[in-house]
Amino acid sequence: MQKWTRWQDWVTFAAGAYAALSPIWTDTDNTATWTMVVLGVVTAAVSLWALAKPEDRISEYGLLLLGLLFIASPWGMGFNDLDAMALTAWIVGAVTLVAGLLALPEIDRHLHRAPIPH
């Protein structure tokens, strides 16, 4: 598997960057802003890790976890009453979760085709 080519990781990178920047144009409060910026930056960083090391499963599991955190964050951090920011978190979370799930079979196929070292 070549580096920097898996489309799923580019999608999660874009989703993370969008989440980190979304407080600029979305009505928000301090808690929602920090939650989205931190989760967005971490998601973008893990996506770059996944792009740089495409055979590494841990990064994809990290993206799955981040997707779940995005989905839960409006309730957990108490900004579910901010409709636009909560919707952004849920959509970014769903995109990250689905893209992470779609990347796992590619890693499995690559790992099973690799020659066994002697």
C-alpha positions, 0 to 999 in steps of 0.5 A: 500500500502506497503512502498518501494515497488512501482516500478514506484518510484524506476524507477524515483529514478534511473532516478534522480540519473542517471541525477545527475551523468550524467555530469561525463561522458557526454560532458557538460557546467556549466549551463547544469551540474548544471541543471542536478545535481539539477533536478536529486537530487530533483527527487531522493529525491521526489522519496524517499518521494514517496517510504516512503509515498506511499499513498501521491499523492503530491509526484507523482504530484511533479514527474510529474512536475520534468519530465516536467522540465527535458523535458523543461530544454535544451531549457529553460536553453540553452543547447539544442546544447549539444546533449548528455546532452539534450538527457539525459534530455529529456529521463530522463524527459520522464521516470519520467513523464511516471512513475509518471503517471503510479503511480497515478492509484495505489494511487487512487485504494488504497485510494478508497479501504481504509475503511472510518473512523467513 
